[in-house]
Amino acid sequence: MSRYVEERPWGTFEVLEKADHYQIKRITVNPGHRLSLQYHHHRTEHWVIVAGSGRVTRGEDVIPVTANQSVVIPKGTPHRIENTGMEPLVFIEVQYGEYLGEDDIVRLADDYHRVPVASASESASQEAS
């Protein structure tokens, strides 16, 4: 497999290995940045922190994390990670599920304006309900 690195507003991710039901990434979050609050329909994620320090939001729980700690994110659970330190926060993410595409991200909140905005007609119909 060839090396694949993607830049994001918060840092980078690199796909280390990909197979039918799992994918392994190295994710780097820059100081002062965080990923969107999101959930996935089709996968569970296992995060192992290897460098830096931060804070994981998993459902209603807020968990401080540093190197050599791990967090499991169940399928369907809102989550995010934030770098609260002065150095890059690096973690290994193991995704497991029947579908692992980048389009299986439902963003609930995002510092980089990537949350889809409901159209005015959708908002009006929801208010009328």
N, C-alpha and C positions, 0 to 999 in steps of 0.2 A: 504494500500500500504506500502511495506517495504521501509525503508530508503535506498537511493542509492546516494553514493558520488563517484565522479570520480576525480582523480588527473590529472592535465594537466601541461605542462611546465611552464605556467604562474600563476597557482594557482589551484583552485578546483571549481567544481560545484556540487550542490546537488539538485536532483529532489524532489520538495515538493509535487507536485500533478500532475497527468496526466489523461486526459480524451480524448474523441474522437477527438476534434478539438482544444484543448488547453493543454498547459503544463506550469507549473510554476517552476522556478529554482531559487536557491540562488547561486550567482556567486561571488567568491572572487578572486581578482586580486592582486598578491603580488606587493609590491613597486618596481618600475622600470621595470615592465613587462607590456605587452599588448597582446591582442588577435590578431589573424591573421586578415588581411583585407580580408573580405569575403562578400558573399551575399547568399541569399536563394531563390530557385525557388518557394517554396510552403508555406512560412509562413511570417507573419509580427511579429515583436518583439516590446514589450513595456518594457523599462528599467526604473526602479525607483531606484535612488541612495539612499542607506540607511546609508552608512558610507564611510569616506575617500574623496579623491578628485582625479579628473582625467580629461581626455580629450576624447571626442567622435568624431570620424570622421564618418560623414554620407553624402555620396556622396561627393560633393565639400566643404561641411560645416565642420568646426572644432569648437566644442562646449565645452567650459570648464564646468565641472560639479562638484557639491558637494552634500552633503546629502540633501534630500527633493526636488531634481529636477528630472524630468523625460524626456525621449527622446523616440520618436516613430521611429522605423526603418521600412519603407515600404518594402514589398516583392520586391526583385530584386535590392535593393539599396546597394551598397558597404558600409561596415561599420566596425568599430573596436572601442575598448575602451582601454585606456591606463591609468595606475596608475601613476600619476605625483607627488604623495605625499610620505610621510614617513611611513604611516600606510596602512594596507590593504584597498583596495577599494572594497566595498561590494554593490551589487545591486540585485534587484529582477527582473527577466526576465519573462515576460508573452509572450509565443509564441502562435500564433493563425493561424491556417491554415488547409488545407486538409491533409497535411502530415507533421509530426514533427520529423522524424528520424534524427539521427546524420549524416547520409550520405547526407543530403540536405545542405551541406556546400560546396560552391565553393570558394576555397582560391585563392586570387589574390597576396598576399604577406604575408610572415610569417617569424618571427624571429627565428623559431625553425626548419626550413628546411622541412616543411610539404606541400609545394606547389609542385604538380606533375610537373616534367620536361618533356617537349615534346621530343619525340624521335628525333634522328638526321634526319630520313627520313621525319617526320612530319614537322620539321623546314625547311628542304630543299624544301619541296613542298610548304610551305607557302611563302618562299622567292621567289620562281619561279612564284607565282600567281601575 
